[in-house]
Amino acid sequence: MPIHQPFTRLPVWLRRVLTLLAVVLLAALLTHWRQNASTYATGFWDTGSQPLVFGRMLQMENHQSAPGGFMGVYTQDWSDSQNRTWFRENTPVNAEDFQAYTHQSGLQGWAFGLLNRAFRLVQPSGETREAWLYTVNCILFYAAELLLALAAWRQAGPAAALVWAVAVVFAPWPQRGMKDLYWCLWTWLLPVLASLLLCRVAVRKGRTSGWCFGLVALAVLIRCMCGFEFVSTFLILCEIPLCCALMQSLCVDRNLPAARRWLGRTVGTGAAALGGMAAALGLWFWQEVQYFGTAAEAFASMTQAVTSRVSVSDNAVRAVTIPEVLHLYFVENKEPLLQFGPVTITLLPLLAAVLAEGILCAVLLARHGQPAKLAPLAMAWVLSLAAPVSWMVLSKAHAAIHTHLVPMLWHFALVPVSCLALVVMTKEIVSLLFRRRPDLVASH
């Protein structure tokens, strides 16, 4: 009896619970193995933003409220390390020690503040609680990535799932950044996980449940309430599963009625995502009004925050152009995207490998009368490239001066999708080259 059969005979709800437990357990093991939760072992990504979270947690420890509900809690300079030092040393603070940071809503500061208060019941050490918070953040990130790997398994087999996990475990940028309490990288993956669930429910039931669209909106709402930076990236990510299903129906199956249904789901998912973003903007505006006292001042503050990110209002980069920003990250930036001991892989070689193998695979498929078989995979790869590039185009000023942040975007989701594509196309090429001809099979 195949080993998977006893598992498939279990009730659906039990299989889901066991799968989730296995995902969380493996995520915890990966966090321990890679030392991601260590304060210093894997280094930091963007140390300037995390103090805002530590400040909010300090306020909640001392039963104080941030003005307007914001995480906006910093001391003299918003990027100094004072808040983290106070947190680690359990220093009492006063409400007047802080200033509000009004450029985002700060849901993560409130959420980690609640978790920190629960940890405080059993652990007085600030340094230990910091490590515990990092551990939770890393486990959530790995769990989200492993769920994506499971989706890859269902579509392309276990090799695709394995290479997806490898592309995360051996990626220097996520290894440094997954513990960051401000950016909460796992929340970047919530929209695509919600859209994957929507696709799975639609396939299983033959129709789209309304609650699935609501879940997409909620996922985007949560991400935006933690910060609107890189918003175009995760909005594109949540469309990838729908667009792949659309291409499968249109180009491979040539099922026009199914393609129309998937097109409707794609549009609906986009509308739901934008609705979640609009709701987050509304909550942010409400917080601004609570802080500034008038709608006019709140609107002016929000406008300043948005235009500083999506325009050239910053004097330091007034003359920057989109081609210059793209050249910066495609050509000038040599940061490794994957690292296996002394072996590193940067962006251009990875892109070149996918394109070269893609051309070869497409030619072979065309010769065998299957020219459209790669269409869904090609769509996933193109959109995974468009997701990070969209922010470089939409927010060229922000991207031009944040070279310590933007390369992280290549991992959402160009790097894992590229690695998956290489494995899938290699299997396809081997199958095409060594496939036995029908006439030879008949002769035997």
Secondary structure by P-SEA (a helix, b strand, c coil): cccccccccccaaaaaaaaaaaaaaaaaaaaaaacccccccccccccccaaaaaaaaaaaaaccccccccccccccccccaaaaaaaaacccccccccccccccccaaaaaaaaaaaaaaaccccaaaaaaaaaaaaaaaaaaaaaaaaaaaaacccaaaaaaaaaaaaacaaaaaccccccccccccaaaaaaaaaaaaaaaacccccaaaaaaaaaaaaaaaaacccaaaaaaaaaaaaaaaaaaaaccccccaaaaaaaaaaaaaaaaaaaaaaaaaaaaaaaaaaaacccaaaaaaaaaaaaaacccccccccccccaaaaaaacccccccccccccccccccaaaaaaaaaaaaaaaaaaaaacccccaaaaaaaaaaaaaaaaaaaaacaaaaaaacccccccccccaaaaaaaaaaaaaaaaaaaaacccaaaaaac
